[in-house]
Structures are given as structure tokens and as C-alpha cells.
Amino acid sequence: MTELSSPAELAERYMTVWNEPDPRVRRSAVAQIWGAEARCCTPGGDYVGIEAIEGRVAAAYDKWVAQEGFVFRPRGGADEHHGGMRVRWDMVPSAGGEPVSSGVQFLLLDGDGRVRYDYQFMDS
């Protein structure tokens, strides 16, 4: 496993994994971003452990990126302090245009700097 060197790197990798087309690369990235016992909570679900989180990321990619033609991009920089991070994002058409959805991820990090808890809040 590769330890992440900074909160900015973690935020960049976090955003990139949602757009990754290669399942092997995506699976490896999930294991580098989230800790082994991580929990990912969305308004519609609760995903515990790397396997469940990888499934969530793959399903989001399949639906929103591969089928619907959107990409996820960061909205501004990430904020970090005391082991917590806030990452804002937009979902936009891959050809460009206005966001069709926006949200915020609140991430609590483990001692290795990987995500332990991931809470999604939808703005639109």
C-alpha cells in the first residue's frame, strides 16, 4: 500500500477514483484511499469495508460516467484539520457544461491518513 503524502493528494485521488474506467486500477485505488475497516455513508446507503466501498465506486462509475456520460470533478480545494477533511464536488457532463449534481464529502481519516469514515451530503 502507498501512504498518501498530503491531504491535497488524498483529495485528488479521491476525486479521480470515481472517474476511473479500469476496474483493476479502481480497485487498487480504493484500497489506497480507504482503510480496511472504512465506512462510507450516503443518503441512500451504508457501505462497510473495502469490498463494499469498491462496489459502490464501481456502481457509481457504471451508472453516472459510463452510461450517463458525466464526470466528477472537485469544486474548489479540500479543507483539512484535526484528522477530518471536506471535499466539495460537482457532477458535470463529460462534454462540458453546468453541474447537474453537487455535494460534499466529509472524511474522517485513520492514523495512516486513509479514509476511515466517509459521509456524503448532497447539495443538489
Contacts in CASP RR format, 6 or more apart in sequence:
PFRMAT RR
TARGET T0000
AUTHOR 0000-0000-0000
METHOD contacts of the structure
MODEL  1
MTELSSPAELAERYMTVWNEPDPRVRRSAVAQIWGAEARCCTPGGDYVGI
EAIEGRVAAAYDKWVAQEGFVFRPRGGADEHHGGMRVRWDMVPSAGGEPV
SSGVQFLLLDGDGRVRYDYQFMDS
1 31 0 8 1.000
1 32 0 8 1.000
2 32 0 8 1.000
3 112 0 8 1.000
3 113 0 8 1.000
4 10 0 8 1.000
4 13 0 8 1.000
4 32 0 8 1.000
4 33 0 8 1.000
4 113 0 8 1.000
4 114 0 8 1.000
7 78 0 8 1.000
7 80 0 8 1.000
7 85 0 8 1.000
8 77 0 8 1.000
8 78 0 8 1.000
10 33 0 8 1.000
10 78 0 8 1.000
10 85 0 8 1.000
10 107 0 8 1.000
10 109 0 8 1.000
10 113 0 8 1.000
10 114 0 8 1.000
10 115 0 8 1.000
11 74 0 8 1.000
11 77 0 8 1.000
11 78 0 8 1.000
11 85 0 8 1.000
11 87 0 8 1.000
12 74 0 8 1.000
13 29 0 8 1.000
13 32 0 8 1.000
13 33 0 8 1.000
14 33 0 8 1.000
14 87 0 8 1.000
14 105 0 8 1.000
14 107 0 8 1.000
14 115 0 8 1.000
15 72 0 8 1.000
15 73 0 8 1.000
15 74 0 8 1.000
15 87 0 8 1.000
15 89 0 8 1.000
16 29 0 8 1.000
17 26 0 8 1.000
17 29 0 8 1.000
17 30 0 8 1.000
17 33 0 8 1.000
17 57 0 8 1.000
18 57 0 8 1.000
18 60 0 8 1.000
18 61 0 8 1.000
18 65 0 8 1.000
18 72 0 8 1.000
19 61 0 8 1.000
19 65 0 8 1.000
19 71 0 8 1.000
19 72 0 8 1.000
20 26 0 8 1.000
20 29 0 8 1.000
20 61 0 8 1.000
21 61 0 8 1.000
21 65 0 8 1.000
21 66 0 8 1.000
23 58 0 8 1.000
26 54 0 8 1.000
26 57 0 8 1.000
26 58 0 8 1.000
26 61 0 8 1.000
27 54 0 8 1.000
30 50 0 8 1.000
30 53 0 8 1.000
30 54 0 8 1.000
30 57 0 8 1.000
31 50 0 8 1.000
31 54 0 8 1.000
32 114 0 8 1.000
33 114 0 8 1.000
33 115 0 8 1.000
34 40 0 8 1.000
34 49 0 8 1.000
34 50 0 8 1.000
34 53 0 8 1.000
34 114 0 8 1.000
34 115 0 8 1.000
34 116 0 8 1.000
34 118 0 8 1.000
35 49 0 8 1.000
35 50 0 8 1.000
35 110 0 8 1.000
35 112 0 8 1.000
35 114 0 8 1.000
35 115 0 8 1.000
35 116 0 8 1.000
36 49 0 8 1.000
36 50 0 8 1.000
37 48 0 8 1.000
37 49 0 8 1.000
37 116 0 8 1.000
38 48 0 8 1.000
38 49 0 8 1.000
38 50 0 8 1.000
38 53 0 8 1.000
38 110 0 8 1.000
38 114 0 8 1.000
38 115 0 8 1.000
38 116 0 8 1.000
38 117 0 8 1.000
38 118 0 8 1.000
39 46 0 8 1.000
39 47 0 8 1.000
39 48 0 8 1.000
39 49 0 8 1.000
39 116 0 8 1.000
39 117 0 8 1.000
39 118 0 8 1.000
40 46 0 8 1.000
40 47 0 8 1.000
40 48 0 8 1.000
40 52 0 8 1.000
40 53 0 8 1.000
40 56 0 8 1.000
40 118 0 8 1.000
40 120 0 8 1.000
41 47 0 8 1.000
41 117 0 8 1.000
41 118 0 8 1.000
41 119 0 8 1.000
41 120 0 8 1.000
42 56 0 8 1.000
42 120 0 8 1.000
43 120 0 8 1.000
43 121 0 8 1.000
43 122 0 8 1.000
47 53 0 8 1.000
47 55 0 8 1.000
47 56 0 8 1.000
53 118 0 8 1.000
64 70 0 8 1.000
64 72 0 8 1.000
64 91 0 8 1.000
65 71 0 8 1.000
65 72 0 8 1.000
65 94 0 8 1.000
69 93 0 8 1.000
69 94 0 8 1.000
70 91 0 8 1.000
70 92 0 8 1.000
70 93 0 8 1.000
70 94 0 8 1.000
70 100 0 8 1.000
71 91 0 8 1.000
71 92 0 8 1.000
71 93 0 8 1.000
71 94 0 8 1.000
72 89 0 8 1.000
72 90 0 8 1.000
72 91 0 8 1.000
73 89 0 8 1.000
73 90 0 8 1.000
73 92 0 8 1.000
74 87 0 8 1.000
74 88 0 8 1.000
74 89 0 8 1.000
74 90 0 8 1.000
75 88 0 8 1.000
75 89 0 8 1.000
75 90 0 8 1.000
75 99 0 8 1.000
75 102 0 8 1.000
75 103 0 8 1.000
76 88 0 8 1.000
77 87 0 8 1.000
77 88 0 8 1.000
78 85 0 8 1.000
78 86 0 8 1.000
78 87 0 8 1.000
78 88 0 8 1.000
79 85 0 8 1.000
79 86 0 8 1.000
80 86 0 8 1.000
83 108 0 8 1.000
83 109 0 8 1.000
83 113 0 8 1.000
84 106 0 8 1.000
84 107 0 8 1.000
84 108 0 8 1.000
84 109 0 8 1.000
85 105 0 8 1.000
85 106 0 8 1.000
85 107 0 8 1.000
85 108 0 8 1.000
85 109 0 8 1.000
86 104 0 8 1.000
86 105 0 8 1.000
86 106 0 8 1.000
86 107 0 8 1.000
87 104 0 8 1.000
87 105 0 8 1.000
87 107 0 8 1.000
88 102 0 8 1.000
88 103 0 8 1.000
88 104 0 8 1.000
89 102 0 8 1.000
89 103 0 8 1.000
89 104 0 8 1.000
89 105 0 8 1.000
90 99 0 8 1.000
90 101 0 8 1.000
90 102 0 8 1.000
90 103 0 8 1.000
91 99 0 8 1.000
91 100 0 8 1.000
91 101 0 8 1.000
91 102 0 8 1.000
92 98 0 8 1.000
92 99 0 8 1.000
92 100 0 8 1.000
93 100 0 8 1.000
99 124 0 8 1.000
101 122 0 8 1.000
101 124 0 8 1.000
102 122 0 8 1.000
102 123 0 8 1.000
102 124 0 8 1.000
103 120 0 8 1.000
103 121 0 8 1.000
103 122 0 8 1.000
103 123 0 8 1.000
103 124 0 8 1.000
104 120 0 8 1.000
104 121 0 8 1.000
104 123 0 8 1.000
105 118 0 8 1.000
105 119 0 8 1.000
105 120 0 8 1.000
105 121 0 8 1.000
106 118 0 8 1.000
106 119 0 8 1.000
106 121 0 8 1.000
107 115 0 8 1.000
107 117 0 8 1.000
107 118 0 8 1.000
107 119 0 8 1.000
108 115 0 8 1.000
108 116 0 8 1.000
108 117 0 8 1.000
108 118 0 8 1.000
109 115 0 8 1.000
109 116 0 8 1.000
110 116 0 8 1.000
END
